[in-house]
Amino acid sequence: MIGGVQAQESTETRAARALGVVVLAALLILLLGSVRAPLIDPDEARFARTSVEMLRSGDPVVPTFEGQPRLVKPPLAHWLQTVLFRSFGIHPWLARVPAMLSTLGSLLLVAWVARRRFGNEGAAWAAAIFITSPLVVVTGKVGTLDALLAVHVFAALALDMAEPNETGPYRGAAVGALLGLAFLAKGPVGAILPLLAMLAGRTASSRPVVPRVRAAASALLAMAAVILPWGLAFLQRIGGGGVGSTLRQEVLDRYVEGTAHVEPPWFYALVLAVGFLPWAGPLALALVRVIGDRRSPAARTALYAAASLLIGVGFLSLGKGKLPNYMLPLAPLVPLLVTWELGREIERRHESMKGPVLLTFTLTAMTLVFGVAAVLPRLAPYAPIALTGAVLYGLALLVACGGLLTRSPRRVYGAAAVAAGLFLMVASATIFPSVAEERSCRRLVTEVPALQSARPVVRVDVRAPSLTFYLDRVPELISVAQVPARLARGDRPLLLVTERDRRAVETMHLPVRMVRQVGRWYVYEPA
């Protein structure tokens, strides 16, 4: 008996240490390449520049970009970036700190929920699955609002799916405050999405759908206390008509008509399949199996997570405008489901190994895909990283096959987690800075010293927020047809043209000469 207790304590201790290793690995994945990579156009650079202008104007109510009001998103992300810029200086990498800390916060919340239901080992597995999902890592390294929204949405869901004795008497107020912060991160959708997820989760797990009056009242009051100070000031500044117009354009029109990023209804099924590799197979299996185990008390958290995930994906799929990062607030539900499926496989490993088999097939496919990519001529610049992926996933495949033979689900899942984590570390250190450099104007500003002089800088038919950030001034914007008139003013402007419009400018036979080509940019000046 004593030996059994000691063995159990030893297992729990190892699991707790494993969770610590996962947290350190998550920090490494998020930090690698993030400090030296430039700001990426368009969204990340636009967020950072807006925060710089908020810092200099001292106006926390109405954000501006290039001197014009930017009303499309509430200001929570800008407030956090502004505090960092004020405290440590305007450094581009600081714009990513809120997103990285939010991703780390989501990981810790995932571990907290999993530990309550699956123990220390479950917490380590759930955290590992979360931080080895490509969608989580890619959005967590970019200084936009998605990770900030996700941590508040999942914190509200985590409190809601907890038992009353696990959270204390102020759960309603805490959930309301978190919904208010989610609103300040992304507007109405920040509150609508978690409320729909709570409704679905409570229904699926046979919990009361309508909260008690006291809890609902405290939630509403807390939410109002968070939103109203900024909301009333914003309403006073731009008026009721401006607020109504903003809501109509950025919420209703974007959702119903799809003003940008219009994608088909099945778009998020593809995001689930690719954005959560290599865990898509076990996730699909968990969504099916949890229905069969719906009467089991052990499946209560999995039922809540499955219903919340499905209703969230359905809500996002009905909207016309779609982007992969819109899925991020639902991402923490995925590791909970996959961890539940793993626990089920461990308990019944002599009966079924479907999850490990699916995971092994996924590792096989990823090994082949990376192997082919490594030898394709058109992907030659990425051959080293593709070869690295083929080697890592190939080794994981060998270990997974051994796990299948010994009927050890832990070995299969562990091999997949280690391979995915190592590959994401390598990709973070190599691909992320390279892609960021291609989609940023930092190199352009650095390699063309004339841009930093007092001469006018004129963009021709292209918007590049990172140019404004790194120049630290607002360049002019004109169309191709306006180039002759702009040159006629005689102040020797520097024209910035992309490949798309370069031929059009040259066919005008204007008195200009090319100063430099930097990446996709061509710099011209009067001859």
C-alpha positions as a Python dict, from the first residue, in 0.01 Angstrom:
ca = {
    (1, 'M'): (0, 0, 0),
    (2, 'I'): (280, 238, 99),
    (3, 'G'): (463, 150, -219),
    (4, 'G'): (151, 226, -423),
    (5, 'V'): (110, 568, -259),
    (6, 'Q'): (476, 648, -319),
    (7, 'A'): (449, 541, -683),
    (8, 'Q'): (145, 763, -726),
    (9, 'E'): (325, 1058, -566),
    (10, 'S'): (624, 997, -790),
    (11, 'T'): (401, 998, -1098),
    (12, 'E'): (232, 1321, -993),
    (13, 'T'): (570, 1480, -923),
    (14, 'R'): (700, 1383, -1267),
    (15, 'A'): (383, 1522, -1424),
    (16, 'A'): (426, 1853, -1240),
    (17, 'R'): (786, 1874, -1360),
    (18, 'A'): (671, 1796, -1712),
    (19, 'L'): (430, 2089, -1694),
    (20, 'G'): (718, 2314, -1591),
    (21, 'V'): (919, 2195, -1892),
    (22, 'V'): (622, 2267, -2120),
    (23, 'V'): (589, 2622, -1984),
    (24, 'L'): (961, 2686, -2041),
    (25, 'A'): (935, 2544, -2393),
    (26, 'A'): (637, 2771, -2458),
    (27, 'L'): (839, 3074, -2350),
    (28, 'L'): (1119, 2970, -2583),
    (29, 'I'): (885, 2917, -2880),
    (30, 'L'): (720, 3256, -2828),
    (31, 'L'): (1048, 3444, -2783),
    (32, 'L'): (1254, 3287, -3061),
    (33, 'G'): (1276, 3525, -3355),
    (34, 'S'): (1025, 3769, -3207),
    (35, 'V'): (1276, 4025, -3080),
    (36, 'R'): (1471, 4068, -3404),
    (37, 'A'): (1187, 4026, -3655),
    (38, 'P'): (1043, 4356, -3789),
    (39, 'L'): (679, 4451, -3764),
    (40, 'I'): (463, 4281, -4024),
    (41, 'D'): (231, 4457, -4267),
    (42, 'P'): (-48, 4533, -4250),
    (43, 'D'): (-210, 4455, -3913),
    (44, 'E'): (80, 4427, -3671),
    (45, 'A'): (250, 4744, -3795),
    (46, 'R'): (-81, 4932, -3796),
    (47, 'F'): (-149, 4835, -3433),
    (48, 'A'): (199, 4945, -3325),
    (49, 'R'): (183, 5277, -3509),
    (50, 'T'): (-163, 5351, -3366),
    (51, 'S'): (-24, 5291, -3017),
    (52, 'V'): (267, 5525, -3086),
    (53, 'E'): (24, 5798, -3192),
    (54, 'M'): (-190, 5734, -2882),
    (55, 'L'): (121, 5772, -2665),
    (56, 'R'): (218, 6102, -2826),
    (57, 'S'): (-131, 6249, -2835),
    (58, 'G'): (-218, 6146, -2481),
    (59, 'D'): (-568, 6052, -2602),
    (60, 'P'): (-672, 5704, -2473),
    (61, 'V'): (-1030, 5729, -2603),
    (62, 'V'): (-1013, 5760, -2982),
    (63, 'P'): (-716, 5582, -3145),
    (64, 'T'): (-568, 5735, -3460),
    (65, 'F'): (-358, 5597, -3744),
    (66, 'E'): (-161, 5838, -3961),
    (67, 'G'): (-346, 6118, -3785),
    (68, 'Q'): (-695, 5992, -3874),
    (69, 'P'): (-938, 5833, -3624),
    (70, 'R'): (-921, 5454, -3630),
    (71, 'L'): (-1255, 5336, -3497),
    (72, 'V'): (-1255, 4978, -3620),
    (73, 'K'): (-1133, 4821, -3292),
    (74, 'P'): (-1163, 4916, -2922),
    (75, 'P'): (-842, 5035, -2756),
    (76, 'L'): (-741, 4764, -2505),
    (77, 'A'): (-449, 4637, -2714),
    (78, 'H'): (-333, 4996, -2774),
    (79, 'W'): (-352, 5076, -2403),
    (80, 'L'): (-120, 4786, -2321),
    (81, 'Q'): (126, 4869, -2600),
    (82, 'T'): (124, 5235, -2499),
    (83, 'V'): (213, 5147, -2139),
    (84, 'L'): (507, 4939, -2264),
    (85, 'F'): (625, 5211, -2503),
    (86, 'R'): (604, 5473, -2229),
    (87, 'S'): (792, 5253, -1980),
    (88, 'F'): (1064, 5107, -2200),
    (89, 'G'): (1075, 5316, -2518),
    (90, 'I'): (929, 5267, -2863),
    (91, 'H'): (1084, 4935, -2962),
    (92, 'P'): (904, 4721, -3223),
    (93, 'W'): (936, 4395, -3028),
    (94, 'L'): (751, 4547, -2733),
    (95, 'A'): (439, 4559, -2950),
    (96, 'R'): (441, 4176, -2939),
    (97, 'V'): (469, 4143, -2561),
    (98, 'P'): (92, 4163, -2486),
    (99, 'A'): (18, 3889, -2739),
    (100, 'M'): (297, 3664, -2610),
    (101, 'L'): (195, 3711, -2245),
    (102, 'S'): (-170, 3649, -2338),
    (103, 'T'): (-74, 3324, -2511),
    (104, 'L'): (122, 3216, -2205),
    (105, 'G'): (-180, 3308, -1991),
    (106, 'S'): (-408, 3094, -2208),
    (107, 'L'): (-164, 2803, -2170),
    (108, 'L'): (-172, 2834, -1790),
    (109, 'L'): (-552, 2849, -1794),
    (110, 'V'): (-565, 2536, -2010),
    (111, 'A'): (-338, 2361, -1759),
    (112, 'W'): (-556, 2484, -1470),
    (113, 'V'): (-876, 2345, -1621),
    (114, 'A'): (-708, 2018, -1722),
    (115, 'R'): (-553, 1971, -1377),
    (116, 'R'): (-893, 2000, -1211),
    (117, 'R'): (-1037, 1729, -1434),
    (118, 'F'): (-743, 1511, -1540),
    (119, 'G'): (-478, 1565, -1272),
    (120, 'N'): (-120, 1685, -1307),
    (121, 'E'): (-48, 1456, -1600),
    (122, 'G'): (-353, 1586, -1786),
    (123, 'A'): (-241, 1943, -1722),
    (124, 'A'): (99, 1872, -1876),
    (125, 'W'): (-53, 1702, -2180),
    (126, 'A'): (-310, 1977, -2239),
    (127, 'A'): (-47, 2250, -2213),
    (128, 'A'): (184, 2062, -2452),
    (129, 'I'): (-94, 2012, -2707),
    (130, 'F'): (-191, 2379, -2685),
    (131, 'I'): (157, 2522, -2744),
    (132, 'T'): (237, 2276, -3025),
    (133, 'S'): (-63, 2389, -3232),
    (134, 'P'): (59, 2607, -3524),
    (135, 'L'): (-238, 2846, -3508),
    (136, 'V'): (-164, 2924, -3144),
    (137, 'V'): (206, 2987, -3205),
    (138, 'V'): (168, 3197, -3520),
    (139, 'T'): (-94, 3431, -3371),
    (140, 'G'): (79, 3436, -3033),
    (141, 'K'): (397, 3581, -3184),
    (142, 'V'): (225, 3867, -3370),
    (143, 'G'): (137, 4194, -3197),
    (144, 'T'): (-235, 4211, -3274),
    (145, 'L'): (-544, 4170, -3057),
    (146, 'D'): (-628, 3803, -3123),
    (147, 'A'): (-427, 3647, -2839),
    (148, 'L'): (-547, 3921, -2604),
    (149, 'L'): (-908, 3845, -2693),
    (150, 'A'): (-850, 3469, -2660),
    (151, 'V'): (-715, 3480, -2304),
    (152, 'H'): (-1016, 3678, -2178),
    (153, 'V'): (-1269, 3464, -2363),
    (154, 'F'): (-1120, 3138, -2236),
    (155, 'A'): (-1079, 3273, -1883),
    (156, 'A'): (-1455, 3338, -1879),
    (157, 'L'): (-1523, 2987, -2014),
    (158, 'A'): (-1283, 2831, -1764),
    (159, 'L'): (-1465, 2994, -1474),
    (160, 'D'): (-1802, 2901, -1616),
    (161, 'M'): (-1720, 2530, -1659),
    (162, 'A'): (-1576, 2507, -1307),
    (163, 'E'): (-1774, 2373, -1014),
    (164, 'P'): (-1897, 2633, -761),
    (165, 'N'): (-1658, 2512, -491),
    (166, 'E'): (-1362, 2565, -726),
    (167, 'T'): (-1404, 2937, -791),
    (168, 'G'): (-1553, 3112, -489),
    (169, 'P'): (-1853, 3343, -445),
    (170, 'Y'): (-1748, 3610, -695),
    (171, 'R'): (-1751, 3399, -1010),
    (172, 'G'): (-2036, 3596, -1168),
    (173, 'A'): (-1856, 3928, -1125),
    (174, 'A'): (-1529, 3780, -1253),
    (175, 'V'): (-1698, 3640, -1565),
    (176, 'G'): (-1866, 3975, -1629),
    (177, 'A'): (-1538, 4164, -1593),
    (178, 'L'): (-1367, 3923, -1835),
    (179, 'L'): (-1646, 3966, -2089),
    (180, 'G'): (-1603, 4341, -2054),
    (181, 'L'): (-1231, 4313, -2124),
    (182, 'A'): (-1305, 4089, -2423),
    (183, 'F'): (-1540, 4361, -2548),
    (184, 'L'): (-1265, 4621, -2509),
    (185, 'A'): (-1034, 4392, -2706),
    (186, 'K'): (-1257, 4336, -3011),
    (187, 'G'): (-1599, 4491, -2963),
    (188, 'P'): (-1935, 4310, -2943),
    (189, 'V'): (-1805, 3982, -3084),
    (190, 'G'): (-1576, 3959, -2780),
    (191, 'A'): (-1886, 3917, -2562),
    (192, 'I'): (-2116, 3739, -2809),
    (193, 'L'): (-1880, 3449, -2885),
    (194, 'P'): (-1817, 3342, -2521),
    (195, 'L'): (-2184, 3382, -2430),
    (196, 'L'): (-2283, 3148, -2714),
    (197, 'A'): (-2012, 2905, -2607),
    (198, 'M'): (-2134, 2914, -2246),
    (199, 'L'): (-2493, 2852, -2355),
    (200, 'A'): (-2391, 2552, -2566),
    (201, 'G'): (-2152, 2415, -2302),
    (202, 'R'): (-2403, 2438, -2021),
    (203, 'T'): (-2672, 2273, -2232),
    (204, 'A'): (-2446, 1985, -2340),
    (205, 'S'): (-2315, 1918, -1988),
    (206, 'S'): (-2667, 1924, -1833),
    (207, 'R'): (-2606, 2234, -1627),
    (208, 'P'): (-2857, 2513, -1566),
    (209, 'V'): (-2864, 2731, -1874),
    (210, 'V'): (-2997, 3039, -1699),
    (211, 'P'): (-2769, 3159, -1416),
    (212, 'R'): (-2905, 3268, -1081),
    (213, 'V'): (-3035, 3621, -1058),
    (214, 'R'): (-2761, 3731, -820),
    (215, 'A'): (-2484, 3588, -1038),
    (216, 'A'): (-2632, 3741, -1355),
    (217, 'A'): (-2674, 4080, -1189),
    (218, 'S'): (-2316, 4083, -1058),
    (219, 'A'): (-2189, 3981, -1404),
    (220, 'L'): (-2379, 4261, -1576),
    (221, 'L'): (-2262, 4519, -1323),
    (222, 'A'): (-1900, 4409, -1353),
    (223, 'M'): (-1919, 4411, -1733),
    (224, 'A'): (-2070, 4759, -1731),
    (225, 'A'): (-1805, 4883, -1488),
    (226, 'V'): (-1533, 4770, -1730),
    (227, 'I'): (-1691, 4895, -2054),
    (228, 'L'): (-1880, 5214, -1963),
    (229, 'P'): (-1592, 5448, -1864),
    (230, 'W'): (-1440, 5421, -2210),
    (231, 'G'): (-1774, 5364, -2387),
    (232, 'L'): (-1933, 5684, -2259),
    (233, 'A'): (-1624, 5890, -2334),
    (234, 'F'): (-1613, 5741, -2685),
    (235, 'L'): (-1982, 5815, -2737),
    (236, 'Q'): (-1935, 6176, -2627),
    (237, 'R'): (-1640, 6222, -2862),
    (238, 'I'): (-1783, 6079, -3186),
    (239, 'G'): (-2157, 6096, -3118),
    (240, 'G'): (-2434, 5841, -3144),
    (241, 'G'): (-2429, 5850, -3524),
    (242, 'G'): (-2059, 5772, -3533),
    (243, 'V'): (-2098, 5481, -3291),
    (244, 'G'): (-2391, 5342, -3489),
    (245, 'S'): (-2205, 5374, -3817),
    (246, 'T'): (-1897, 5201, -3672),
    (247, 'L'): (-2102, 4912, -3533),
    (248, 'R'): (-2287, 4870, -3860),
    (249, 'Q'): (-1973, 4869, -4074),
    (250, 'E'): (-1740, 4670, -3849),
    (251, 'V'): (-1986, 4423, -3695),
    (252, 'L'): (-2300, 4376, -3904),
    (253, 'D'): (-2163, 4444, -4252),
    (254, 'R'): (-1845, 4247, -4194),
    (255, 'Y'): (-2042, 3948, -4059),
    (256, 'V'): (-2346, 3953, -4288),
    (257, 'E'): (-2200, 4085, -4614),
    (258, 'G'): (-1829, 4019, -4573),
    (259, 'T'): (-1665, 4353, -4645),
    (260, 'A'): (-1325, 4179, -4650),
    (261, 'H'): (-1173, 3829, -4637),
    (262, 'V'): (-1480, 3654, -4776),
    (263, 'E'): (-1438, 3275, -4754),
    (264, 'P'): (-1666, 2971, -4804),
    (265, 'P'): (-1862, 2820, -4511),
    (266, 'W'): (-1623, 2523, -4475),
    (267, 'F'): (-1322, 2753, -4426),
    (268, 'Y'): (-1290, 2691, -4050),
    (269, 'A'): (-1302, 2314, -4094),
    (270, 'L'): (-979, 2355, -4292),
    (271, 'V'): (-838, 2582, -4019),
    (272, 'L'): (-912, 2314, -3759),
    (273, 'A'): (-743, 2049, -3973),
    (274, 'V'): (-428, 2249, -4050),
    (275, 'G'): (-402, 2494, -3762),
    (276, 'F'): (-400, 2216, -3502),
    (277, 'L'): (-167, 1966, -3667),
    (278, 'P'): (-72, 1706, -3560),
    (279, 'W'): (-373, 1688, -3327),
    (280, 'A'): (-656, 1711, -3582),
    (281, 'G'): (-715, 1332, -3593),
    (282, 'P'): (-751, 1280, -3216),
    (283, 'L'): (-964, 1597, -3201),
    (284, 'A'): (-1209, 1464, -3460),
    (285, 'L'): (-1220, 1130, -3275),
    (286, 'A'): (-1288, 1305, -2944),
    (287, 'L'): (-1576, 1503, -3094),
    (288, 'V'): (-1737, 1177, -3205),
    (289, 'R'): (-1662, 971, -2893),
    (290, 'V'): (-1777, 1231, -2645),
    (291, 'I'): (-2130, 1189, -2779),
    (292, 'G'): (-2121, 819, -2695),
    (293, 'D'): (-1986, 894, -2344),
    (294, 'R'): (-2221, 1185, -2280),
    (295, 'R'): (-2382, 1012, -1979),
    (296, 'S'): (-2049, 957, -1807),
    (297, 'P'): (-1964, 1211, -1533),
    (298, 'A'): (-1599, 1193, -1644),
    (299, 'A'): (-1697, 1338, -1983),
    (300, 'R'): (-1864, 1650, -1845),
    (301, 'T'): (-1576, 1888, -1921),
    (302, 'A'): (-1523, 1729, -2262),
    (303, 'L'): (-1893, 1772, -2342),
    (304, 'Y'): (-1876, 2139, -2244),
    (305, 'A'): (-1562, 2192, -2454),
    (306, 'A'): (-1704, 2004, -2756),
    (307, 'A'): (-2033, 2194, -2757),
    (308, 'S'): (-1858, 2529, -2708),
    (309, 'L'): (-1612, 2455, -2989),
    (310, 'L'): (-1881, 2344, -3233),
    (311, 'I'): (-2116, 2636, -3166),
    (312, 'G'): (-1824, 2878, -3191),
    (313, 'V'): (-1709, 2731, -3522),
    (314, 'G'): (-2068, 2741, -3647),
    (315, 'F'): (-2109, 3106, -3548),
    (316, 'L'): (-1785, 3206, -3719),
    (317, 'S'): (-1867, 2996, -4028),
    (318, 'L'): (-2201, 3173, -4081),
    (319, 'G'): (-2021, 3506, -4111),
    (320, 'K'): (-1897, 3607, -4455),
    (321, 'G'): (-1568, 3763, -4345),
    (322, 'K'): (-1324, 3498, -4223),
    (323, 'L'): (-960, 3481, -4117),
    (324, 'P'): (-775, 3191, -3950),
    (325, 'N'): (-694, 3401, -3643),
    (326, 'Y'): (-1066, 3448, -3569),
    (327, 'M'): (-1052, 3087, -3444),
    (328, 'L'): (-798, 3163, -3172),
    (329, 'P'): (-1048, 3227, -2886),
    (330, 'L'): (-1173, 2870, -2937),
    (331, 'A'): (-822, 2718, -2955),
    (332, 'P'): (-790, 2638, -2579),
    (333, 'L'): (-1089, 2404, -2608),
    (334, 'V'): (-898, 2177, -2848),
    (335, 'P'): (-631, 2054, -2600),
    (336, 'L'): (-900, 1978, -2343),
    (337, 'L'): (-1075, 1749, -2589),
    (338, 'V'): (-755, 1584, -2712),
    (339, 'T'): (-637, 1530, -2353),
    (340, 'W'): (-970, 1371, -2264),
    (341, 'E'): (-933, 1142, -2565),
    (342, 'L'): (-579, 1051, -2458),
    (343, 'G'): (-700, 964, -2108),
    (344, 'R'): (-968, 744, -2259),
    (345, 'E'): (-708, 569, -2476),
    (346, 'I'): (-480, 508, -2176),
    (347, 'E'): (-762, 351, -1977),
    (348, 'R'): (-876, 129, -2266),
    (349, 'R'): (-550, 74, -2454),
    (350, 'H'): (-608, -303, -2470),
    (351, 'E'): (-943, -244, -2642),
    (352, 'S'): (-879, 44, -2882),
    (353, 'M'): (-586, 248, -3016),
    (354, 'K'): (-774, 456, -3272),
    (355, 'G'): (-637, 788, -3150),
    (356, 'P'): (-272, 681, -3160),
    (357, 'V'): (-329, 519, -3501),
    (358, 'L'): (-472, 845, -3641),
    (359, 'L'): (-184, 1038, -3489),
    (360, 'T'): (66, 798, -3647),
    (361, 'F'): (-97, 842, -3987),
    (362, 'T'): (-71, 1219, -3940),
    (363, 'L'): (299, 1192, -3859),
    (364, 'T'): (346, 981, -4171),
    (365, 'A'): (171, 1239, -4388),
    (366, 'M'): (370, 1527, -4239),
    (367, 'T'): (698, 1342, -4293),
    (368, 'L'): (611, 1286, -4659),
    (369, 'V'): (490, 1643, -4715),
    (370, 'F'): (805, 1796, -4566),
    (371, 'G'): (1022, 1549, -4753),
    (372, 'V'): (865, 1642, -5087),
    (373, 'A'): (884, 2014, -5006),
    (374, 'A'): (1256, 1979, -4934),
    (375, 'V'): (1330, 1872, -5293),
    (376, 'L'): (1089, 2095, -5488),
    (377, 'P'): (1284, 2362, -5683),
    (378, 'R'): (1022, 2631, -5628),
    (379, 'L'): (1056, 2588, -5250),
    (380, 'A'): (1436, 2589, -5253),
    (381, 'P'): (1467, 2885, -5008),
    (382, 'Y'): (1273, 2681, -4751),
    (383, 'A'): (1448, 2350, -4819),
    (384, 'P'): (1649, 2349, -4491),
    (385, 'I'): (1342, 2400, -4273),
    (386, 'A'): (1144, 2144, -4478),
    (387, 'L'): (1425, 1892, -4438),
    (388, 'T'): (1431, 1962, -4064),
    (389, 'G'): (1057, 1895, -4048),
    (390, 'A'): (1094, 1571, -4242),
    (391, 'V'): (1368, 1449, -4006),
    (392, 'L'): (1186, 1548, -3686),
    (393, 'Y'): (851, 1402, -3786),
    (394, 'G'): (1022, 1097, -3935),
    (395, 'L'): (1191, 1022, -3603),
    (396, 'A'): (862, 1082, -3424),
    (397, 'L'): (698, 836, -3663),
    (398, 'L'): (947, 564, -3569),
    (399, 'V'): (882, 620, -3199),
    (400, 'A'): (507, 626, -3258),
    (401, 'C'): (521, 294, -3444),
    (402, 'G'): (699, 148, -3143),
    (403, 'G'): (424, 290, -2923),
    (404, 'L'): (160, 119, -3136),
    (405, 'L'): (338, -214, -3110),
    (406, 'T'): (363, -185, -2730),
    (407, 'R'): (11, -36, -2705),
    (408, 'S'): (144, 277, -2534),
    (409, 'P'): (-65, 588, -2620),
    (410, 'R'): (165, 806, -2411),
    (411, 'R'): (460, 718, -2631),
    (412, 'V'): (273, 804, -2950),
    (413, 'Y'): (138, 1136, -2819),
    (414, 'G'): (472, 1221, -2661),
    (415, 'A'): (659, 1165, -2986),
    (416, 'A'): (416, 1392, -3172),
    (417, 'A'): (440, 1665, -2907),
    (418, 'V'): (821, 1665, -2898),
    (419, 'A'): (850, 1670, -3279),
    (420, 'A'): (594, 1950, -3315),
    (421, 'G'): (755, 2154, -3037),
    (422, 'L'): (1105, 2125, -3180),
    (423, 'F'): (985, 2206, -3531),
    (424, 'L'): (800, 2516, -3408),
    (425, 'M'): (1114, 2629, -3227),
    (426, 'V'): (1321, 2597, -3543),
    (427, 'A'): (1051, 2767, -3753),
    (428, 'S'): (1021, 3049, -3498),
    (429, 'A'): (1394, 3114, -3514),
    (430, 'T'): (1422, 3098, -3895),
    (431, 'I'): (1099, 3129, -4095),
    (432, 'F'): (927, 3386, -3875),
    (433, 'P'): (1202, 3653, -3905),
    (434, 'S'): (1242, 3577, -4277),
    (435, 'V'): (871, 3614, -4355),
    (436, 'A'): (849, 3924, -4136),
    (437, 'E'): (1140, 4083, -4326),
    (438, 'E'): (963, 4019, -4658),
    (439, 'R'): (640, 4175, -4531),
    (440, 'S'): (791, 4480, -4366),
    (441, 'C'): (948, 4810, -4473),
    (442, 'R'): (1225, 4808, -4213),
    (443, 'R'): (1485, 4692, -4463),
    (444, 'L'): (1368, 4953, -4715),
    (445, 'V'): (1407, 5237, -4465),
    (446, 'T'): (1745, 5104, -4348),
    (447, 'E'): (1900, 5051, -4692),
    (448, 'V'): (1781, 5377, -4853),
    (449, 'P'): (1918, 5658, -4633),
    (450, 'A'): (1747, 5924, -4845),
    (451, 'L'): (1412, 5811, -4702),
    (452, 'Q'): (1521, 5936, -4361),
    (453, 'S'): (1601, 6283, -4495),
    (454, 'A'): (1358, 6574, -4509),
    (455, 'R'): (1256, 6496, -4869),
    (456, 'P'): (891, 6406, -4930),
    (457, 'V'): (819, 6032, -4942),
    (458, 'V'): (534, 5935, -5173),
    (459, 'R'): (370, 5591, -5191),
    (460, 'V'): (214, 5501, -5524),
    (461, 'D'): (-107, 5300, -5484),
    (462, 'V'): (6, 5100, -5182),
    (463, 'R'): (-58, 5112, -4809),
    (464, 'A'): (227, 5000, -4586),
    (465, 'P'): (179, 5077, -4214),
    (466, 'S'): (530, 4956, -4133),
    (467, 'L'): (668, 5233, -4357),
    (468, 'T'): (493, 5491, -4140),
    (469, 'F'): (623, 5319, -3824),
    (470, 'Y'): (988, 5299, -3929),
    (471, 'L'): (996, 5641, -4100),
    (472, 'D'): (815, 5786, -3798),
    (473, 'R'): (622, 6020, -4027),
    (474, 'V'): (324, 5986, -4258),
    (475, 'P'): (425, 5941, -4625),
    (476, 'E'): (199, 6074, -4896),
    (477, 'L'): (-30, 5836, -5086),
    (478, 'I'): (-120, 5891, -5452),
    (479, 'S'): (-242, 5685, -5747),
    (480, 'V'): (-37, 5604, -6057),
    (481, 'A'): (-232, 5862, -6257),
    (482, 'Q'): (-130, 6135, -6010),
    (483, 'V'): (246, 6076, -6046),
    (484, 'P'): (310, 6334, -6324),
    (485, 'A'): (127, 6608, -6132),
    (486, 'R'): (313, 6520, -5812),
    (487, 'L'): (652, 6541, -5985),
    (488, 'A'): (557, 6880, -6132),
    (489, 'R'): (557, 7036, -5786),
    (490, 'G'): (937, 7043, -5797),
    (491, 'D'): (1020, 6937, -5441),
    (492, 'R'): (1212, 6626, -5553),
    (493, 'P'): (997, 6354, -5389),
    (494, 'L'): (1104, 5995, -5345),
    (495, 'L'): (851, 5768, -5516),
    (496, 'L'): (792, 5422, -5369),
    (497, 'V'): (646, 5178, -5620),
    (498, 'T'): (584, 4803, -5604),
    (499, 'E'): (629, 4559, -5889),
    (500, 'R'): (259, 4587, -5971),
    (501, 'D'): (285, 4954, -6072),
    (502, 'R'): (650, 4980, -6174),
    (503, 'R'): (584, 4914, -6543),
    (504, 'A'): (300, 5166, -6548),
    (505, 'V'): (529, 5437, -6408),
    (506, 'E'): (809, 5355, -6653),
    (507, 'T'): (577, 5354, -6957),
    (508, 'M'): (482, 5715, -6878),
    (509, 'H'): (838, 5816, -6981),
    (510, 'L'): (867, 6051, -6687),
    (511, 'P'): (1193, 6229, -6599),
    (512, 'V'): (1277, 5990, -6314),
    (513, 'R'): (1553, 5743, -6235),
    (514, 'M'): (1551, 5439, -6011),
    (515, 'V'): (1752, 5488, -5692),
    (516, 'R'): (1731, 5140, -5544),
    (517, 'Q'): (1533, 4819, -5543),
    (518, 'V'): (1478, 4665, -5201),
    (519, 'G'): (1269, 4349, -5202),
    (520, 'R'): (934, 4427, -5361),
    (521, 'W'): (994, 4802, -5349),
    (522, 'Y'): (1138, 5028, -5622),
    (523, 'V'): (1254, 5375, -5520),
    (524, 'Y'): (1249, 5652, -5785),
    (525, 'E'): (1349, 6017, -5776),
    (526, 'P'): (1338, 6298, -6034),
    (527, 'A'): (1625, 6265, -6282),
}
